[in-house]
Amino acid sequence: MIMLTRLNGKEFTLNALYIEQVEAFPDTTITLTNGKKFVVRETVESVSAKVSAFYGEVHILGKKNVQGEKD
């Protein structure tokens, strides 16, 4: 989950696994795989960084080496 801010200032969490597209119209608009859209205060770059960090935390982008484990 990533923390985002709606245009009215309310924070909410979003499951980053369901993000299909992030665009700026000029406000940042996130489209989910089910077609639902969210407009947020964060920039496209900020959302992208949060999603990448989330994927790293849940080991989607690559497996972290565990001590004693071979590559």
Secondary structure by P-SEA (a helix, b strand, c coil): cbbbbccccccccccccccccccccccbbbbccccbbbbccccaaaaaaaaaaaaaaaccccccccccccc
